[in-house]
Amino acid sequence: MECQICKRQVRLNSALCRYHSLALRRLLRRYDAWQKAAQVEWKEYLRRLDSNPFTGAWIREIIAWSDAAGKSQEDLKRLANLSTATPQDP
Amino acid sequence: MVPDRTSSKYTFVLAEKPQAAARIAQALATQRPVKKRLRDLPYYEVDWNGNHLVIAPAIGHLYGVAQERRGSPWPVFNVTWKPIYEVDRTKTRLKSWLAALKTLGDSAESFISATDYDVEGSLIAYTILKYALNADLEHARRVKFSTLSRQELQEAFLHPQPSLDYGLIEAGRARHELDWLFGINTSRALMSALREAGLFEKLSAGRVQSPTLYEVVKREAAIRSFVPIPYYSIMATAEVDGAVFPAYYEKEKLQSLQEAVQVVEDCNGNFGSIKAIHTSERHVPPPPPFNLGALQREAYRHFHSTPSRTLRVAESLYLQALISYPRTDSQKLPPSIGYHAILDGLARSRNYAPLIANLQKEERTLRPAEGERDDTAHPAIYPTGNLPSSGLSNEEHRLLDLVIHRFLAVFSTPYVKELTQLTITVQEHSFRATGSRLLAEGWLRYYHPYSSIAVLPLPPLTEGQDVFLKSVQYAEMYTQPPAQYNSSSLLRFMERHEIGTKATRAETIETLQRRGYVKGDPMQATELGWATVETLKRNFRELLSVDLTRHFEERLAEIERGAKTREEALQEAVVFLKDVFGKFAETSKENSKELATAVRNARRDSSVLGSCPVCKTGEIRIIISGRTGKRFAGCSRYFDGACKYTTPLPQKGSVEPLHRVCQTCGHPTVRIRYYRARPWLLCINPECPKKAGWRKHGVSDLQKASPA
């Protein structure tokens, strides 16, 4: 199987490679801090991240991919839970 | 031809480099030394202290580690030392050099090792004396010096050490053999995995290189997966009796917008009062003298000179007897180097005379500031007090200037800064303001222009005084990702984790760039770098750990101290490697697929310069002509017949796509790299208006390019 974003090899039945899985988990986890700080909705969160110069490249790729594939926050959460990548950084 | 007096008894002195041999000969000769040549090898004959000396140079390492039998399958664990021209095919010209040394050494009565006093220098002399000259090592002597100044060299030759420095030699042998065992086996493992996919590419891994690459990759991963989080900071403009100054809210980071808006509403345009004023003095002592790492970092900061370049320039200054030996860890300057004599020497330059006069007036007793690091072999880097006799290059000149200013600064006093901190209260909120002024310039005066401090005076204020908060505003800020590594910060990482040596760290960084594992500065891991780390992580995870590297560094230090033997360390490495390589074959298919994809992409990346400026649909690629073997750039749609665009490229050096277009004409730009020279940026368009001036001076486009 290949990562749906970068075509890297993925292990088992994951849709994303370990790098994009890591990025996805971070994207989901940081939403709480954004909500507390700026009270933004999920879509607005993604929009603002996409236009922020400090946002990482993999995060942007996740945003673009989820937008193109019409993935909701719930879809992404399910995907993150299904991901088989190891939790540590590369 | 053998020297005239080889029939009589003479002592063979081995220097590390030709320039060092010349310096030694000049220092010891009462008259002008006699320079001779045997094939390519220059050497000198000198009468010194009743002995006839033949002084000949090595030219770096003339022996290297190799496997015992060529073509053995990996893993290989049998190592031997062979002449460098057999190990490295690019060094065949050293065959005659080594033969000439052998001829000179054959009739020598005794031997003195006068190479640089460190692990590498001692090893260079040992391997040549042992393998090439077949010398009586029991009676070989060693001279120790830290500068190539006449006085120090004469002192060193008057009192040579009675034997070779076997602690350093054994540690050096062990380091080379360990690095070879780790490097050759892991590199071959990577390349054999790639070969399974039908590709060939020179890939390398190693005990020091791999953890360093892994660190760059980890940093890159942290940056690529970074999610910035907003926070809010509040700044006020405070006014007292018409004077304004900035003040900051007591909490530097507010986590919510709501809270920030509330503070602004409560405080903007209101009066507060000064609750407390606290004044303190900060004494900042002079920095310690330079060791190699600090010099490389400072040179990067001020001149953007890479660590390897700084080392080369520093070595050149050392060989000209202008600074002491640069490959040192020490931050100490013992009185034996002769502080006053150095200052007197430097005072002959009108650039430094006023500073030195001032320093000698201020400091009756010279006592340098020192750091904690020490190096048993050499003191910190210091100027010898000699002034350059002929023109130095710009790079040499500015590095020497930096070393001299640092040397002067370490003898000076701390600079003193007065800090004033005050608190302004408005309702239940507090703001802080900080002012500073310089009370005593201290060492900053001597280290100018390489240091500067910001001062921000506050108006005269008293406690209880009313303050008008003219404007209070919040700013939305974001947490930021860690910075990418650059040559300097990566060097600091290696130093902090004690991986590699002061002499090899810069070279390791250069190797990562040369192999295409990282690119740019700040550094970005390439896809090949990622894939290599992935493969290593799957198969040789321990090799990526700084712990393993550090463990063997400790072993090497123990060997140097005589607490362990070289054989024990090697045995330990072999047991470890055998275990690791046993597992490699199991994941071979996975390794080869991932590496092959990365290599193909890397090749593609390095040959595509950008989109075609003519047809706008094709890609400009680097093409090697099958007929002439020459390199040029052309549109990928040439073979469709859709676009005929081609343009010449320089035939020498490497061409690196910048993936940027020329601001003037819109054609792709490239970076041209020549060996050990500054890279050049070049627009590939020969008709680019920026190049109009070149043609006027009759310079071909491809001979001249704008400096990077």
Boltz contact constraints between the chains, C-beta under 6 A:
constraints:
  - contact:
      token1: [A, 22]
      token2: [B, 225]
      max_distance: 6.0
  - contact:
      token1: [A, 23]
      token2: [B, 225]
      max_distance: 6.0
  - contact:
      token1: [A, 26]
      token2: [B, 225]
      max_distance: 6.0
  - contact:
      token1: [A, 26]
      token2: [B, 227]
      max_distance: 6.0
  - contact:
      token1: [A, 27]
      token2: [B, 227]
      max_distance: 6.0
  - contact:
      token1: [A, 30]
      token2: [B, 227]
      max_distance: 6.0
  - contact:
      token1: [A, 33]
      token2: [B, 229]
      max_distance: 6.0
  - contact:
      token1: [A, 36]
      token2: [B, 256]
      max_distance: 6.0
  - contact:
      token1: [A, 37]
      token2: [B, 230]
      max_distance: 6.0
  - contact:
      token1: [A, 37]
      token2: [B, 255]
      max_distance: 6.0
  - contact:
      token1: [A, 37]
      token2: [B, 256]
      max_distance: 6.0
  - contact:
      token1: [A, 38]
      token2: [B, 230]
      max_distance: 6.0
  - contact:
      token1: [A, 38]
      token2: [B, 257]
      max_distance: 6.0
  - contact:
      token1: [A, 52]
      token2: [B, 228]
      max_distance: 6.0
  - contact:
      token1: [A, 54]
      token2: [B, 228]
      max_distance: 6.0
  - contact:
      token1: [A, 54]
      token2: [B, 478]
      max_distance: 6.0
  - contact:
      token1: [A, 54]
      token2: [B, 480]
      max_distance: 6.0
  - contact:
      token1: [A, 54]
      token2: [B, 481]
      max_distance: 6.0
  - contact:
      token1: [A, 56]
      token2: [B, 223]
      max_distance: 6.0
  - contact:
      token1: [A, 56]
      token2: [B, 224]
      max_distance: 6.0
  - contact:
      token1: [A, 56]
      token2: [B, 225]
      max_distance: 6.0
  - contact:
      token1: [A, 56]
      token2: [B, 226]
      max_distance: 6.0
  - contact:
      token1: [A, 57]
      token2: [B, 224]
      max_distance: 6.0
  - contact:
      token1: [A, 58]
      token2: [B, 224]
      max_distance: 6.0
  - contact:
      token1: [A, 58]
      token2: [B, 225]
      max_distance: 6.0
  - contact:
      token1: [A, 59]
      token2: [B, 227]
      max_distance: 6.0
  - contact:
      token1: [A, 89]
      token2: [B, 221]
      max_distance: 6.0
  - contact:
      token1: [A, 90]
      token2: [B, 221]
      max_distance: 6.0
